[in-house]
């Protein structure tokens, strides 16, 4: 008979607490992340040869029929919402549909200027 002492196995590493911490971190980052709201309607941007990208600012949406949307405001209420925005001196981005007539956009620009919006960027898509 062999009465030699048995080798003790090293206790396995506890991986379950590490998995719990990873899931808690994942939940924390998902809850604290700022997710951009979806666009109020689909807008097909006109093509552009420029490779520069615009910085995120206030965005005014304009669809192919000329309907306006800014945050939760639609139609004529957009102008009141633009006047009440938190940074009135910030650049206003316009996401106009590629099928929108240029005259509709040209009629909008003097209205925005009359309401004190000095800087406007017209967004385009890459070709």
C-alpha positions in Angstrom: 0.0 0.0 0.0 1.1 3.5 -0.9 0.3 6.0 1.8 2.1 8.9 0.2 0.5 12.3 0.6 -1.6 13.3 -2.3 -0.7 16.5 -4.2 -3.1 19.2 -3.5 -4.7 20.8 -6.5 -4.5 24.6 -6.8 -7.9 26.0 -6.4 -9.3 27.1 -9.7 -9.5 30.8 -10.3 -12.9 32.2 -9.6 -14.1 33.6 -13.0 -17.7 34.2 -12.0 -17.0 37.4 -10.0 -14.9 38.7 -13.0 -17.8 38.0 -15.3 -20.2 39.8 -12.9 -17.9 42.9 -12.9 -17.7 42.9 -16.7 -21.5 42.8 -17.0 -21.9 45.5 -14.4 -19.5 47.7 -16.4 -21.3 47.0 -19.6 -24.6 47.9 -18.1 -23.1 51.1 -16.6 -21.7 52.3 -19.9 -24.9 51.5 -21.8 -27.0 53.4 -19.2 -24.6 56.4 -19.1 -24.0 56.7 -22.8 -25.8 59.4 -24.8 -27.5 57.8 -27.7 -28.5 60.1 -30.4 -32.2 60.2 -31.2 -33.3 58.9 -34.5 -34.0 61.3 -37.4 -37.6 62.5 -37.6 -37.8 61.2 -41.2 -35.6 59.7 -43.8 -33.4 62.2 -45.5 -31.2 61.4 -48.5 -28.3 63.8 -48.5 -27.0 65.2 -51.7 -23.5 64.0 -52.7 -20.4 65.9 -52.0 -16.8 65.7 -53.1 -15.5 67.0 -49.8 -14.1 64.6 -47.2 -14.6 66.8 -44.2 -17.2 65.9 -41.6 -19.4 68.3 -39.6 -19.2 68.6 -35.8 -22.4 67.6 -34.0 -24.6 70.6 -33.3 -28.2 71.6 -33.6 -29.7 70.0 -36.7 -32.7 71.1 -38.7 -34.2 68.4 -40.9 -36.0 69.2 -44.2 -37.6 66.4 -46.2 -38.3 66.2 -49.9 -41.7 68.0 -49.5 -40.2 70.8 -47.5 -41.5 69.7 -44.1 -39.3 70.9 -41.2 -38.3 69.2 -38.0 -36.1 70.3 -35.1 -35.9 68.1 -32.0 -39.6 67.4 -31.2 -41.0 70.3 -33.1 -42.6 69.9 -36.5 -43.8 72.5 -39.1 -44.2 76.1 -38.0 -43.4 75.2 -34.3 -39.8 74.7 -35.5 -39.1 78.4 -35.5 -40.2 78.7 -31.9 -38.0 75.8 -31.0 -35.0 77.3 -32.8 -35.5 80.5 -30.9 -35.5 78.7 -27.6 -32.4 76.5 -28.2 -29.8 76.5 -25.5 -27.0 77.9 -27.6 -28.5 80.4 -30.0 -25.1 81.5 -31.4 -24.2 78.0 -32.4 -24.0 76.9 -36.0 -27.3 75.3 -37.2 -26.9 72.3 -39.5 -29.5 71.7 -42.1 -30.1 68.1 -43.3 -32.1 68.7 -46.5 -33.2 65.8 -48.7 -31.4 65.6 -52.1 -34.8 65.7 -53.8 -35.8 69.0 -52.2 -36.2 71.8 -54.6 -33.6 74.5 -54.2 -36.3 77.2 -54.1 -37.7 75.7 -50.9 -34.3 75.9 -49.2 -33.8 79.4 -50.6 -37.1 80.5 -49.0 -36.0 79.0 -45.7 -32.7 80.8 -45.4 -34.1 84.4 -45.1 -36.6 83.3 -42.5 -33.7 81.8 -40.4 -31.7 85.0 -40.8 -34.6 87.1 -39.7 -34.8 85.0 -36.5 -31.2 85.7 -35.7 -29.5 82.5 -36.9 -26.2 83.7 -38.4 -24.3 80.5 -39.1 -25.7 77.7 -41.2 -24.1 74.5 -42.5 -25.8 72.5 -45.2 -24.9 68.8 -44.8 -24.1 66.6 -47.7 -23.3 62.9 -48.0 -20.2 61.3 -49.5 -20.4 60.1 -53.1 
